[in-house]
Amino acid sequence: MNAPITSNPNQTQRGGAANNPEHLVGNTIDKVDQVSSTTLLGMAVAGAIAIDLILAVIV
């Protein structure tokens, strides 16, 4: 087994996440297949408004 010994069992290479290829090429949360916090906030607000409208129609 040639893997380096680290104190973190989830860390498989030296240097941690900052040296992962995704970070070195500049991929960020806004460029990959994840949504940004602004998008999540907008979805939460839209959902809250939709529930309020549904409840207003029912009650």
N, C-alpha and C positions, 0 to 999 in steps of 0.2 A: 504494500500500500504506500503510494508516494505522496498522498495528500498531506499538506502541512498541518501541523498540530496547532490548533487555536483554542482559545478559551470559550469561544462561541461555537456550539455544535452546528449551527445553521450556516456558518460562514465557511465556504469551500475554497476561497482563494485569499491570498494576502491583499490587504488594502481595503477590503470591504466593498460596499456598494458603490462608492464614489469612483472606483476603477472599473466597473462593469462596462462592457462595450456600448450599451445603450446610453450611458451617461457621457461617454467619451465622444460619441458622434452627435450629441446634442439633442437626443430624443427626450422630450419632456412630456408631462401629462397632457399638454395641449396638442401634441403631435402624434401620439400613439392611440391605441384603441381603448382609451379610458375617457371618461367625461370629466370636465373641470368642475371645481366647486361652484362656479357661477351657474353652470348648467343645472347642477343638482339643486341649487337654491331656487332657480326658476321653476323647476319641476315641482318642488315642494310647495311653492306659492300657488302655482296653477292648480295643484291637487287640493290645496286648502280652499281655494275659491270655488272649485267644482263641488266639493263637499258642502260648502255653505249654500250654494245654489240648490243642490239636491235637497238638503234639509229644509230650505225655505219653501220649496214646492210641496214637500211631503207634509210639513207641519203648517 
